[in-house]
Amino acid sequence: MLHKLYEKRLLNKIQQGQQNPPSSLAIVLPETDLLQKNSSQKTLQFINWCQDFGIKKIYFNVDILDEKADLKNKMVYRLVQFIERICAKLPPKTGYDVYGDDGSTLLTKPGKDPSIIFVLGYGGKKEITSSVRTILCDVEKGNIEPEDIDENILESHLTIEGEPDLIIRSGGRHLSDFLIWQSVYSELYFTDINWNSFRRIDFLRIIRDFQKRKRRYGK
């Protein structure tokens, strides 16, 4: 009973808050959490919670801890199978993209309401390096002049679009290599709660915490 009352109180505070909930958010998970029992149901619940607050873009970043190529490939394959099962249960209008550990597109479906991005072990350092290589190729072809290269040019060559308002790090307190360019002005939230123990009340706490922050966008 107390749990339900506190959840209702949090919800009322969110609804009365002066700042809106984030329009886009990302959650960083280790692959061991995402592949646990009942994780599929938890992922779909999380997407529904986001929809309840009008969150239009949801990023799931999956940290792949094993660096050995053969084991990493097997893990990516398992994760793609898992994500396919989740995507099959999404509403028809929902769009999604799934990126592999090299930045390649493994699955894609146009749509929105919301748009969901799964990123499997593809870190920001790799993404920026790939962007620079693409720009150098364009310079070599004469499509870009070297003196024209600026932040906007680099950003336009990144693989993953968008800048999440909020990044949630589940089950740990270490920064991730995920979206290191796009997340420069993102709010960060760290929680020790692992994925399968993550509850709606934990989600509401995060949204309320975001509302209470004064965003400075680097100023």
Summary of the structure (lengths in Angstrom):
residues: 219
radius of gyration: 18.4
end to end distance: 43.2
largest distance: 67.1
contacts: 640
relative contact order: 0.19
helix: 43%
strand: 18%
